[in-house]
């Protein structure tokens, strides 16, 4: 049901079965969405598309911010991936230092099972080989 609604609109929100879905994006490969419960929606005081492929929602409860992002695919041009990472860092840096930050989305990255690269991130649970997006 959500898929059909998301394909018809490029920016907005819908309310279905006790949830609010906020979405934006001009091209299909650059859309991003965030789904929150109606109670969380009541606590939301800011929702904005910060850059293409990235959105930010701020909530009064727990002084929290959620950033949702959708990275370019591994086949994308390196300059597009660099711009994505620069913009994502900019959005993360805009969050107040006392806010709880939740960063979620599809980063299209494999961090691999090679633990010496980022042992605090993957621990024992990395899979496969690291990709370029995993290194970024």
N, C-alpha and C positions, 0 to 999 in steps of 0.2 A: 504494500500500500504506500509506504513512504517513498519508494523508488519512483513511482509514477508521479507523485506530487513534486518531488525534487526535480524531475526532468521538465516539468511545466513552468517552473518559476526559477529565477536566478538569485533572488534575494528576498528574505522574509522569514516568516515563522508559521507553523501550523500547530494545532493542538489536537492530540489524538489520545484517547484512552488514558487520561490523567498525566500526559507528558506534553512538554513543549519542545518542538524541534525548530532550531534556528539554523538557517543555511544561507550560503552565499557563494557566488562564483559565476564568472561569465562563460567559461568553457567547461565542458564536461570533465576534462582531466584536471581542472583547477578548482573544483568545488570542495567546500568543507562544511561540515555540519556539527552541531552539538545538541544532544538530547538531554533535557533535565526534567525532573518531576515538577508537577505544578507547585508544590510547596517550595522547591528550590527556585522556581521561576518568580515566586512572590518576593524572595529575598534578593533577586538580581536587580541591581540598580544601573548597570551599564552593560551593553552588548554592542560590540563593534567589529566590523571587518577591518583588521589593522593593515593588512596587505593581502594581495591575492594569495590564496591557499592558507591563510591564517586568520583566526578570529579570537577575540578575547571577551570573556564574560567576567564581571566582577559582582561579588555577592556580599551583602551586609553580614550575613551569618558567618561567623568564624573569620571575618575579614579575609576572604579568600578570592583568588583569581584562577580561572581556568583558561588555558590557552590550548586551542585545538589547531592542529596543523596537518597538512597533507603534502608531503615532499614530492618533488619531481621523481620520475622513475629513474632507474639506473641507466637507461638508454638516453636520458636527456643530456643536452649539452652541458659541459662542466660550468659554463658561465651562469646558466640558469640555476644550477645547484648551489653555486657560490652566492648568488643573489638571495636564494631561499634561506640559506644559513645566516647570511648577514642580517636579513630582515627578521628572522626568528630571534637572533640575539638581541636586536633592537627592541622587539616586543617583550622579551623576558626582562631586559634591563629596565623597562618602563614600569614594572610591577613594584609597588612599595615594598621596602625591605622587611616590613613587619607582617605582610600578608602571607598567608599560606598559598603556595603556588602549585597548581596541578598542571603538568604539561602532558598532553595526550594527543594521539593522532597516529597517522601512518607515516613513518619516517623511511619506509622502504629501505631498511638497512639490515644487514646481517652482521652481528658482531663477532661471530665465529666462536670456536671453542679454545682459541689460543689465549690462555688466561693471563699471560704476562703483559698484554697490551693494556687491559683495563680490568684488573682483578676485582676492584671494588664495584664494578658495574655488572659484570657477567657472573662472577663467582664460578660455581661449578656447572652453570646451566646454559652456557653458550652452545650454539649448534653450527655445524658446517664451517665454511670458510668466510672470513671477513670480506665484505664488499667495499667499494669506494665510499658509499654512503655510510657504512659502518665506521670508517676511519674519520669521517667528517664529524 
